[in-house]
Amino acid sequence: MHFARRMAQSRFGKVLMILAMVALVTSCASLAFAQEAEKAAPQQSWFAWFIECSGLIGLIILICSIYFIATVARMFVELRMQTAMPPEIIAQCEAMLEQRDFKGIFNVVKEDDSFFSRVLVTGITELPNGLSEAREAMERLGEMLQTDMERKISIMAVLGTVGPMIGLLGTLSGMISSFGATARSAGQQIKSDQVAKGISEALLLTFEGVGLSLPAIFFFSFFRNRILQIVVTTMTRADEFLRHFAQAARAKPGPAAAPAARAKV
């Protein structure tokens, strides 16, 4: 009896050992298969993840960014001192003023479309009514031209304000997606990939919105200061030239002394 019990225990121990070995081999094989499957599964590229997370809101931010870059490049070309006050035009007008060629000066500035020429041609046209009236007309036109230049850069202020709001819309969309996946789980196991996707979408779109806003605000302030500098410098130079023009016109004797400003366009 005792011998039979020992045999049964020995057989039971062998069975347990065999089952343990089978379980160990099965676990190792399953782990190896899972690792191979993970290696074989293609990992999503960074660019594909960026496009997927950005979505429609990211596309809107991208379009605004392209328009912003194009506007900045155009303003760097247009808002220059050489464009507002061309050196060749000033040199030509000064040479004609020394020769007292008033009609030639009027024709040169009339055909040019720069800030300096447009202001000066207005002053010369109003000069027969008096120097003070001519200077007031120049100031009024200068304010109009300044307003027009500031209107061109106003879109940068708009983008600087709207950019974070668009990013905030993406933040809300991503957070709703994350918490919506959690709420729909209904006590089941939460899918971490869905939650992480919503959070990454929220953070990425917030970053894109702020990334558009900061340069827009900076360049708006930069070009606004440049406009003020251009306007002050050009108006001062045009006023100085107009005063020299009026003095030279009054000093010229005879009927030919009438300035070219009297010529009707």
Secondary structure, DSSP 4 states (H G I P E B T S, - for coil): -HHHHHHHHHHHHHHHHHHHHHHHHHHHHHHHHHHHHHHHSPPPPHHHHHHHHHHHHHHHHHHHHHHHHHHHHHHHHHS-HHHHS-HHHHHHHHHHHHTT-HHHHHHHHHH--SHHHHHHHHHHHHGGG-HHHHHHHHHHHHHHHHHHHHHHHHHHHHHHHHHHHHHHHHHHHHHHHHHHHHHHTTTS---HHHHHHHHHHHHHHHHHHHHHHHHHHHHHHHHHHHHHHHHHHHHHHHHHHHHHHHHHHHH--SGGGS-GGGS--
